[in-house]
């Protein structure tokens, strides 16, 4: 299943007036990211490297250990964050958060199921069927 990392802010933030930013502008604005070692951060780092930008060039305010904590932080700050679009569907639909495009930049990844060989069942099987129908 395809996933995309997107730049977000709270709709009440001072930064919510932006509809699109350049990578140069992004480097100057306060940013919340996932913690070191997360897959999200690795995908972002790789996508930035294609544009010769290192994480150290970003104005990172904080790194948090979960997408939920990032969403809560955004609701009470004038900051930006980069997270999975799939993780913020409810907040985007309800108008709590807003996506800001980054010109000439995408950060995409693929989710895959990995499981032991043999028979699976129960909850795992139900979850896999649900996810296959969802995509």
C-alpha positions in Angstrom: 0.0 0.0 0.0 1.4 3.4 -1.0 1.8 6.1 1.7 2.9 9.7 1.4 4.6 11.9 4.0 3.0 15.4 4.1 3.8 18.7 5.7 1.1 19.8 8.2 0.1 22.6 10.6 -2.8 23.3 12.8 -5.5 25.4 11.1 -5.2 28.0 13.9 -1.4 28.3 13.5 0.3 31.5 12.2 1.7 29.2 9.5 -1.7 28.1 8.2 -1.8 30.9 5.6 0.7 29.0 3.6 -0.7 26.7 0.8 2.7 25.9 -0.5 6.3 26.3 0.5 9.7 25.8 -1.1 12.3 23.6 0.4 14.3 26.7 1.2 11.4 28.1 3.2 10.9 24.8 5.0 14.4 25.0 6.3 13.7 28.2 8.1 10.4 27.3 9.8 9.9 25.4 13.1 9.4 21.7 12.5 8.4 18.7 14.6 9.7 15.3 13.4 9.6 11.6 14.4 12.3 10.2 16.6 15.7 8.9 15.3 15.3 5.3 14.1 11.7 5.7 12.9 10.9 4.6 9.4 9.1 7.9 8.8 12.3 9.8 9.5 14.3 7.5 7.3 12.0 8.1 4.4 12.1 11.8 4.9 15.8 11.9 5.2 16.2 10.0 1.9 13.7 12.2 0.1 15.5 15.3 1.3 18.9 13.9 0.3 17.6 13.8 -3.3 17.5 17.6 -3.0 20.9 17.8 -1.2 19.3 18.8 2.1 20.3 17.2 5.4 18.1 16.9 8.5 20.7 19.1 10.3 19.7 22.0 7.9 16.1 21.9 9.1 14.9 24.0 12.1 13.8 21.0 14.2 12.1 22.1 17.4 11.6 18.6 18.7 11.5 15.0 17.8 8.6 12.9 19.2 8.1 9.2 19.5 4.6 8.9 17.9 2.4 10.5 15.3 -0.3 11.0 17.9 2.1 13.1 20.1 3.0 15.1 17.0 -0.6 15.8 16.2 -1.3 16.9 19.8 1.7 19.1 19.8 0.6 20.8 16.5 -2.8 21.6 18.0 -1.1 23.8 20.6 1.8 25.4 18.6 2.8 27.4 15.6 4.9 24.7 14.1 4.9 22.3 11.2 5.3 18.6 11.1 5.9 15.9 8.5 3.9 12.7 9.0 2.0 10.0 7.1 -1.1 11.3 5.3 -2.8 8.1 6.3 -2.3 8.9 10.0 -4.1 12.3 9.8 -7.2 11.5 7.7 -9.6 12.3 10.6 -7.8 15.6 11.5 -7.8 16.7 7.8 -11.4 15.8 7.3 -12.5 17.6 10.5 -10.4 20.7 9.7 -8.1 20.5 12.7 -5.0 20.1 10.6 -4.0 21.4 7.1 -1.6 20.0 4.5 0.9 22.5 3.1 2.4 21.4 -0.2 6.2 21.5 -0.7 7.0 22.5 -4.3 8.9 19.9 -6.3 9.1 17.5 -3.4 7.5 14.2 -2.5 8.3 11.6 0.1 6.6 8.3 -0.6 6.9 4.8 0.8 5.2 1.4 0.4 3.7 -0.6 3.3 4.0 -4.3 3.0 2.8 -7.3 5.2 5.5 -9.5 6.5 4.5 -12.7 8.2 5.8 -16.1 9.1 5.3 -18.9 6.6 2.4 -21.2 7.4 -1.1 -20.8 8.5 -2.3 -17.5 10.0 -5.7 -16.8 11.3 -7.8 -14.9 13.7 -7.1 -11.2 14.3 -4.1 -11.1 12.0 -6.0 -12.5 9.0 -9.0 -10.2 9.6 -6.6 -7.2 9.7 -4.9 -8.1 6.5 -8.2 -8.6 4.7 -9.4 -5.2 6.0 -6.2 -3.5 4.8 -6.4 -5.1 1.4 -10.0 -3.9 1.0 -9.0 -0.4 2.3 -6.4 0.3 -0.3 
